[in-house]
Amino acid sequence: MPIQVLMPALSPTMTDGKLSKWLKSEGDAIAAGDAIAEIETDKATMEVEAVDEGILGRILVAEGTEGVAVNLPIALILEDGEDASALDTVTTGTTKTPAPSEKKPSAPESIKQASAPQSAGAQTAGDSQVGGSRVFASPLAKRLAAEAGLDLGKVTGTGPRGRIVKKDIEAAKAGGAARAASLPSTPVASGEPHTAFPNSMARKVIAKRLGEAKRDIPHFYLTIDCEIDALLDARKQLNERSPEGGGAFKLSVNDLIVKAVALALREVPAANATWTDEAILRFNTIDVSVAVATPNGLITPVLRNADTKGLAALSNEMKDLATRARDAKLMPEEYQGGGFTISNLGMFGIREFSAIINPPQSCILAVGAGEQRPVVRDGQLAIATVMTCTLSVDHRSVDGAVGAEFLAAFRKFIECPMSMIL
């Protein structure tokens, strides 16, 4: 009996993903542990390893297919002694697997519709909102419609409960109907030239979560100025003493900011929390997320137990995480969780900004550029390098006084960096 290869759940919250690439072709021998495909989640691209050996008999979902639900069959493996005729006897979900019309077919509609039954009012992973009303469409139909420039709102569905399926898109294409004016969902001015860049899975998830965060979380903001001349001097001295070889390090200002945040959270644990309807949860460990810009959008790798690690260890770990984040090679446990986020735009010359909270966390610190500014010391005008930081806070779980206490503790460590080393 051929073995079904199922779409894996690569994180606890994953419900569907994109099958980015097949690393094996039909007819290839498969050994347990072989990487057979690449799956794109909202944060990373990961390889899927085979757990059984045999011959890759049939690919059920073509590479590039988005919205493939977890636990749906994506391929069939022939066991030792089986031939290709065994493939036609396999059922995937509730229907028989059809013979492919080409070597690498798009995901059959029988596969797309084999997920658990939905209630009449439920919205599945492939459903969309068009013009304010719900449009039921399979993930394959959505992809084909986007490629053809069709408006799903003008396509009649013939699937269960009027769901739009592959044959409906093909019929619309053949009839020349339902042609969309342009790819973007937001109308553009008539005749205005533009280029459409389709949203990646990561970009869609980021947009959804940040929209929910800004809409549902009652943000308030606290801003503080920190003098960083002593910190810059300490960084210079420490880097000059960096040993050669495997223990070498090169501290950045951001490394010192991470350490200061971690120690401030140790002093003010009430800021290391999350809101639930039943209780405010305070985290027992200090895990600091750091926003990293990647080609697919922001990702926040997590420095676990940041308060217990030395500056060199934090610096080297952050460099490794940032590099693999940009290459979409992070494991889910490396970017999920965290109790507090840092977003630093100082390297771009941004003086001050307010960041959107990274749910389910309660706080995010927006760090601006250090720049020379006039300051008053003992009644005299002086020049200092000043860095402006703004804390965005969820008022449900962290009160204004707690946020102010955190910022005071943070500034103490930033302006007296030796206290972070002792």
N, C-alpha and C positions, 0 to 999 in steps of 0.2 A: 504494500500500500504506500503510495508516494507520501512524503512528509511535507506538511504545510509549514512554510516559513511565515511567521506572523509579524506584523508591524510592532516593533518593541516600544515599551514605555520607557523613555530614557530619563524621565524625572517623575517625581510623585504627582506633579500637576499637569503633565503632558496628556492631551486628549487626541491630538493628531499632529502630523508632521509632514514634511516634504521629502519625498524620495529623490535625493539630489542626483545620485549616480550609482549605477551598477558596476561593481568591480569584477564581477564574473559574468560570463556569457552563457546562454543556453548551450548545453553539451559539455561544459567544463566540469572536471572532477572537483568535488568539494570535500575537504577534510575538516573535522571538528576544530574550531579555532580560527579557520580562515576568515578573513574579512571579505564579505560578499557585497556590501552596499554601504553607501554613505547616506545618513539621515540628517536632515536639517531641522533643528528645533528653533524656538524663538531666540535662542542665545548662542548656539554653537552647532557645528557640523561634526557628527560622530560616526565612526565606523561600526557596522553591525557584524558580529562574528557568528558563524554557523555553529550550531551545537550538535549537529548530526553530519555524517559523511554520506556521500553518494554522488550522483550526477545532477547538475542543475537542469531539470527537465523542462520547466516552463516558467517564464517571468510573467507574472500577472499584472504588475503595476509598472508602467514605463517610467524611466528616469525623468525627473522634472515634474512629476505629478505632485501637486500640493493637496493639503487637506486629507491625507490618508489617515483614517482613524486607527487608533491603537487597537491591536489584536485582530485586524483584518488581514487575510492572507495576501502576501505580496509575491510569493513564488512557491514552486513545488520542487522537491528534491526526490529523485528516483533512488530507491534503495538498491543494494547489490542484487543483481539478477532480474530486475524489472526493466521492461522496455517502454517505449513512448506510448504504447497503447493503453498503459495503465493510467495515464494522465486523464483520459477522457472519462474515467469512472469515478474521479474524485469529486466530491461536493465541497464547496467552500461556502459555509454559512447555510443558506436554505436552498440554493440552486446548484445545478451541475455546472462545473467549470467548462465554458465553451472552448472549442479549439480555436487557437489564434489565427487571424487572417493574415498576419505578417509576423516576422520574427520577434519583434518587440512591440506588442500591442499596448494601446492605452488601457488603463484599468477597466475591466468589464463592468457593465452596469450591475451585473449580478453580484459582483464584489462590493461595489459602492453601496448597494441597497441591503447588504447582509448584516448590517449592524442591528443592535437591539431596537425593537419597535418603539416608536415615539408616539406620544399622545397627540391628538389632533391639533393642539395648540402649541406643541413643543417645537423649538427651532433647533435643527441639527447643525453640525459643523459646516455643512455646505450651503446653508441658507444665507440669504443676503437681505439687506434693507435697500429698496429702490424707491425713491420718491416718497419716503416716509411710510411705505407699506412693505410688508414682508414678502419676499419672493423665495419660494422653495426651489432649490436647485442642487444637484449633486456637485461635488468638487470638480469632477471631470467636465461637467457641463459648464461650470463657471470658467474653467480654464479655456475651454474651446471658444466660449463666447468672447472672452477677453482677447484671444488671438484673432478672432474674426471681426472684432469691433461691434459686436451685437449688444443691444440694450436688453438685458434680461427682463425688464419690466414689460417689454412688448412681445415676449415669446410665450406661447401657450404650452403649458406642461401637460404631458400625457402619462406621467408616472403616478405612483400612489399619492393620493390626496392632491393631485395636480402638480406634483413636483416636476421640475424641468430636468430632463435627462438627455443623454447624448443624442438620441435620434431626433429630439425636438430642435436641438441646435443645428443638426445637419439639415433638417427640413427648412429651418429659417434661412440658412445659408443658401440653400438651393432656390428658395423663393425670392431671395434678395430683400426679405422683410426685416424689420427690427434693426436696421443698421443704426448704430449709435453715432452721434455727431462727432464725438471725440472720446479718447480713452479716459481722461480724468473725470471723476464723478462731479467735481466742481466746475460749473460752466465757465468758459473763458469768453472774453469779449469777442464779438464777431470779427473774424479776420485777423485776430491777434496771433502772431506766430508763436509757437511753443513746441517744446519737446517733452514727451511723456516718459517718465521713468517708473516702470511698474514697481510697486512696493514689495519688498522682500517680506518673508514671514516674520522676521525679527522686527522690521519697521512697523508692521501692522500691530503686533503685540505691544510694542512700546507705545504706539499712539493710543491704543485702547486703555492700557493701564494708567498712563499719565493723564488721559482725559478723565478717567474715573477718579484718580487721586485729586486732581484740581477741583473737580465737581463735588466730591463727597467728603473730602477731608477739610475741616475748618482750619486753614493755615493762619498762623500769625508769624511775624518776623521781628527778629532782634538783631541789631547791627552793632559791631564793636570794632574799634581801631586798635591794632597791636603794633608796637615798635619792634622791629626785627633786626636791628643792627647787631645786637649781641648774638642772635641766632645765626646770622650770616657769618659772623666771625667764628663761632663755634663750629659751624659746618666746614669752613675753610680749614681750620686746624685739624679736625678729625679726618678730612679727606687727605691732607698732607701726610698723615700717619697711617694711611691704609697700607697694610702689608701686601707683598707680592704673592702671586699664586692663587690657590683656591679660596683663601680667606679674604681676598681683596674686595673692596666695596667703594662705591662713589655715592655719597649721600646727596640727595636732592632736598630742596626746601620742603617738598611734599612729604618726604619720608619723616622729617621732623614734625610736620603738621599731624601726620597719622599718629605718631607717638604721643604728641600733646593731647590729641582727642582721646586716645585710649586711656591715658592717665586721668584726664578730666572726668571721663565716664566712671572711672574707679572712685573718684571723690564724690561724684554726683550720680549715683546709680539710678535715680528716678528718671534721668534722661535716656536711659538705656531700656526702653520699654515699647510695648505695642498695645493698641486698643482692641478689645473685644467687647461685645455687648454684655457678657457675663462678668468680666473682670479686666483690670489693667494688668498685663503680664510684664514682669521685669525679667530681663534675660540674666542668667547666672554666669554667662561668659561675656567677654568684651570682644565682639567680632565686628571689625570695621570694614565696610564696603567702600570701594574707591571707584568713582566713575571713570571709565576709559572709553575714549572715542574710537569706534571701529568703522569700517566701510559700511556695515549694516546698521549702524546706530550705536547708542550707548549701551555698555554692559558694565556691571558692577562686581568685579571679582572681590572676594572676601578674604581679609587677613584675620585668621582665627587667633583668638587669645592674644591680641595685639599688645595688651598691657604687659604681658610677661616676656616679650621678645626684645632683644637688644636692637639698637638702630641698624647695625650691619645686617642682621638677619631679616629685619623688616624690609630694608632697602633691596636686598637681593631677591627676596620672595616677591616683592611688588614688581620688580623688573620682569621676572619670569612670568607672573600672571598677566601682566600687560601685553607682553609679546605674544603669548598664546591666545589671549583674548582677541587681538587683532587678526590672528590667523584662524580664528573660530575653532580652536583646539581645546578649550576648557572643558573639564568634566562638570556635570551638573552640580555636584557638591562644592565646586570651587566658585560658583557665582550665585548659588541659592542661599537664602538666609541672611545673616548679618543683622545687627541691631541699630546701626547708625551709618550714614553715608556721607562721604566727602566728595564735593565736586569743585575742582580747582581749575579756573580759567585764567589764572595769573600769568601763565606763560604766553597767553595771547594778548596781554596788555589790558585786560578787562579790569577796571578799577573796582567795580562793585556790581553785584547782581543778586537776585533772589531765585533759589532753585525750588523745583517741585518735589515734594516729599516722595520717597521711594517706598510704597506700601509693601509690607505691613508695618514698616518702621514708623517712628514718630518724629524723627529729626533728620535734617540734612544740612550740612554746613557748606555754604558757598564761599569760596576763597578767591579774593581778588589779587591783583598784582601788588608787589611791594614797590613803593615809589617814594622818592624824597619829598617831604612836605614840611612846612613850618610848624613847629610845636612850641609850646610855652613851658619852660622849666624854671621853677623858682622865680617867677615873674619876668624871666628873660626869654627873648625869642631865640629859638635854636632850630637846627635842621635835623630831621630823623627820617629813617626809612620806615614807612608806615604801610601796613597791610590791613585792608578792610575785609571783615568777615561777616556774613549775614547768616543767621540760623533760622531756618524755616521749621516751624513746630506745629504738631498736631495738638490743638488745644483740648481735645477730648482726654488725652492721656498725659500730657505734660503741661503744667501750668506756667504762666509767665515768670513767676519767681524761680521755678526750677530751671527754666531756660536761661535766665540771667545768672544764676549760680554756676551753671555749666560754662557759660562764656567767660565768667570771671576766673574760673579755674583754668580754662584753656589759655587765656591771656597770661596768667601767671607762669605757666610752663613755657609759652612762646617767648616771653620777655626775660625769663631766667632759664635758659636751656640747660645749664648745668644741673638743675633739679631733675631733669629727665634722665640724666646719666647716673646720678647717685642711687 
